[in-house]
Amino acid sequence: MEKDAKIYIAGHRGLVGSAILKNLEARGYTNFITRTHKELDLTDNTAVQTFFATEKPEYVFLAAAKVGGIVANNTYRADFIYANLMIQNNVIHQSYVHDVKKLMFLGSTCIYPKNCPQPMKEDYLLTDTLEYTNEPYAIAKIAGIKMCESYNLQYDRNFISVMPTNLYGPNDNFDLEKSHVLPALIRKMHLGKALENQDWDTLRKDLNKLPIEGFNGAAMDEDIYSILDKYGIQKKGDTVHLEIWGSGKPMREFLWSEDMADACVFLMEERDFKDCYDTKAKEIRNTHINIGTGVDISIKELAKLIKETIGFKGKLYFNADKPDGTMKKLTDPSKLHGLGWKHKIELQEGVRKMYDWYTK
């Protein structure tokens, strides 16, 4: 990519897009095209068509998506499959129509089967049944991979698909109804620590920044107690009990979002679609690239790590009546390593950096 090339980052305010923008700026790129959701609804085909015709981006990072945790994925199934399919279809197709030099489509490792062999290799895609709770989202992301492959093969495009593992970092989503497990645990324990210390300043400041179901820092004490209780942060005597969904046994892999961004920019600068598969193969499949660490941790151990980092002294309660989701999801990043990139930030350092960012 040329330093002054027009680069469109779809989803530049999110966890993924903001990290990519920051990385590009650090590398000396200067000519960015960005739009908020209010400025450009990517599910609107006509609006996206007009945008590409007017702006004519040369490179595209498709990091925009409707995302959420296990509760949101399972509850808003229609919303997740519709919005993500529409976003992908519009951006990828218009990138083809307007001769974008290179596009990167970002998905998720939830594309792999529920009982996928571990660690998960790219070749395991579509070999078995998906995890039920996030099946609509996963199907949308699989469609995005196949769309990129198909446009590359039929129209000689240069569209790359990458599948990051569970990400965390600056600009993460801390909404307790819709966030993923790591940011949710950080916020719950931050609130739990404030509650056990009767630190109402911190509690109200947090709720003013990000209200929970409409309750902000101006709410009455009893209302704050009630909404925290609803989300599993309960004061019992002198001790705060914190509920965590599931048994705590599932294993998960986590990647610092800025590491992910570095991998994405590296691939856009240094690698092409032809580098993503065996050119001698009769059938071109599974051209996507896993982006991960190859190291995982149980939810229970993750919770303990976050608890120690934050200094929360309460009790953790794992509610095994709630769903666990897939028991183990570990990527095999060998393909990425072979292409020349490896992660730098380990989980313990990342959690500390994440909490520092959140509190500031």
Rosetta blueprint (number, residue, H / E / L):
1 M L
2 E L
3 K L
4 D L
5 A L
6 K L
7 I E
8 Y E
9 I E
10 A E
11 G L
12 H L
13 R L
14 G L
15 L H
16 V H
17 G H
18 S H
19 A H
20 I H
21 L H
22 K H
23 N H
24 L H
25 E H
26 A H
27 R L
28 G L
29 Y L
30 T L
31 N L
32 F E
33 I E
34 T L
35 R L
36 T L
37 H L
38 K L
39 E L
40 L L
41 D L
42 L L
43 T L
44 D L
45 N H
46 T H
47 A H
48 V H
49 Q H
50 T H
51 F H
52 F H
53 A H
54 T H
55 E H
56 K L
57 P L
58 E L
59 Y E
60 V E
61 F E
62 L E
63 A L
64 A L
65 A L
66 K L
67 V L
68 G L
69 G L
70 I H
71 V H
72 A H
73 N H
74 N H
75 T H
76 Y L
77 R H
78 A H
79 D H
80 F H
81 I H
82 Y H
83 A H
84 N H
85 L H
86 M H
87 I H
88 Q H
89 N H
90 N H
91 V H
92 I H
93 H H
94 Q H
95 S H
96 Y H
97 V H
98 H L
99 D L
100 V L
101 K L
102 K E
103 L E
104 M E
105 F E
106 L E
107 G L
108 S L
109 T H
110 C H
111 I H
112 Y L
113 P L
114 K L
115 N L
116 C L
117 P L
118 Q L
119 P L
120 M E
121 K L
122 E H
123 D H
124 Y H
125 L L
126 L L
127 T L
128 D L
129 T L
130 L L
131 E L
132 Y H
133 T H
134 N H
135 E H
136 P H
137 Y H
138 A H
139 I H
140 A H
141 K H
142 I H
143 A H
144 G H
145 I H
146 K H
147 M H
148 C H
149 E H
150 S H
151 Y H
152 N H
153 L H
154 Q H
155 Y H
156 D L
157 R L
158 N L
159 F E
160 I E
161 S E
162 V E
163 M E
164 P E
165 T L
166 N E
167 L E
168 Y E
169 G L
170 P L
171 N L
172 D L
173 N L
174 F L
175 D L
176 L L
177 E L
178 K L
179 S L
180 H L
181 V H
182 L H
183 P H
184 A H
185 L H
186 I H
187 R H
188 K H
189 M H
190 H H
191 L H
192 G H
193 K H
194 A H
195 L H
196 E H
197 N L
198 Q L
199 D L
200 W H
201 D H
202 T H
203 L H
204 R H
205 K H
206 D H
207 L H
208 N H
209 K H
210 L L
211 P L
212 I E
213 E L
214 G L
215 F E
216 N L
217 G L
218 A L
219 A L
220 M L
221 D H
222 E H
223 D H
224 I H
225 Y H
226 S H
227 I H
228 L H
229 D H
230 K H
231 Y L
232 G L
233 I E
234 Q E
235 K E
236 K E
237 G L
238 D L
239 T E
240 V E
241 H E
242 L E
243 E E
244 I E
245 W E
246 G L
247 S L
248 G L
249 K L
250 P L
251 M E
252 R E
253 E L
254 F E
255 L E
256 W E
257 S H
258 E H
259 D H
260 M H
261 A H
262 D H
263 A H
264 C H
265 V H
266 F H
267 L H
268 M H
269 E H
270 E H
271 R L
272 D L
273 F H
274 K H
275 D H
276 C H
277 Y L
278 D L
279 T L
280 K L
281 A L
282 K L
283 E L
284 I L
285 R L
286 N L
287 T L
288 H L
289 I E
290 N E
291 I E
292 G L
293 T L
294 G L
295 V L
296 D L
297 I E
298 S E
299 I H
300 K H
301 E H
302 L H
303 A H
304 K H
305 L H
306 I H
307 K H
308 E H
309 T H
310 I H
311 G L
312 F L
313 K L
314 G L
315 K E
316 L E
317 Y E
318 F E
319 N E
320 A L
321 D L
322 K L
323 P L
324 D L
325 G L
326 T L
327 M L
328 K E
329 K E
330 L L
331 T E
332 D L
333 P L
334 S H
335 K H
336 L H
337 H H
338 G H
339 L H
340 G L
341 W L
342 K L
343 H L
344 K L
345 I L
346 E L
347 L H
348 Q H
349 E H
350 G H
351 V H
352 R H
353 K H
354 M H
355 Y H
356 D H
357 W H
358 Y H
359 T H
360 K L
